[in-house]
Amino acid sequence: MIIFFYGEDTFRAHEKVEEIKAKFMREIDATGNGTTSVDSQDIVIDDLARLMASGGGFFSAKRLIILKNPFFAKKAWKDALCELIPSFITETGSDANMLLIWQAGSIDKREALWNSLKDAPFKQEWVLLQGGLLSQWVKKRFEQYGMECDFDAQMLLEACVGPDLCHMNHEIEKVSAYAMAQGRSGVILSDVQQLVEARFNDDIFGLMDAVSGKQNQKAVFLLNDQWRAGADPLYVLGMLIRQFRILALVKHKSDITPVSARSIAQELSLHPFVVEKAIKQSKNFSWHRLIEAYHALVRVDSAVKTSACKGEEMVAYCIARVLLSS
């Protein structure tokens, strides 16, 4: 049996993968010996084939194999996987092994591997949440922390963070802890202004100004300043991905039909202050530079969140390479 997950929302996908893994170990594989999680870059195809054909072991009737990012593998590897997939899709018995394929990010649907997987019986694309769906998710996440968040505070939080749920979860946890320390059961606007908006403004806009102006020395200094201050590289990476995405959207809108920042903000469900800054910064980027930098950062993000790229130093290095070459 094959389960196929793909898409840019790696946070919700990761949670679902962990949920499936926990259920499998709880109901079938109590020892964990029949559960394997591996990145496509860390296993040769013959070993994967043997793993898929093997049983779960003495204490497990079947095996769960979690295969990450096969679309990042070399063509020969993917071609070999395509040959293995048909027999696995048709195996649906109660004792059939489970192959969970998880691809972070978007997929080139012209690839043969996509054609092999598109008819998988259990398939889900994890798209980034936007608008009302994002608001619902944020509200429920606050409830999981036992907190409420007033409307204005939540709107500003969504404007600053966007659909990166890994980053959003971090910020929700932070502002919830702060409000709780103040003896409150809810997050208010000033909490987000102090803990999220101020940092967002200081961190991202200064760095983006340096990058857009090709002030490489200043950009490196600002990045190093982040690391010296103990900033989480994933936080910085999430901010940059969000900002390049916003710049691309704003540039597209403003170049086609010049309209006010407020109109663009309403159409894109962004805070006006974010759009005003983005309009100014987008003028310093060509369309090609924006798209190239955005996709490069997304590739780094996908690699980091699926463990293909490990360590804070590696994340910091990748960010610097992308920014200075953009």
ABEGO torsion letter per residue (X at the ends): XBBBBBEABAAAAAAAAAAAAAAAAAAABAAGAABBBBBAAABBAAAAAAAAABBAEAABABBBBBBBGAAABBAAAAAAAAAAAAAAAABABAABBBBBBBBBEBBBAABAAAAAAAABABBBBBBBBBEAAAAAAAAAAAAAAGBBBBAAAAAAAAAAAEABAAAAAAAAAAAAAAAAAAGBABBBAAAAAAAAAAAAAAAAAAAAAAAAAGBAAAAAAAAAAAAAAGBBAAAAAAAAAAAAAAAAAAAAAAAABBBBAAAAAAAAGBBAAAAAAAAAAAAABBAAAAAAAAAAAAAAAAAAAAGABBEAAAAAAAAAAAAAAX
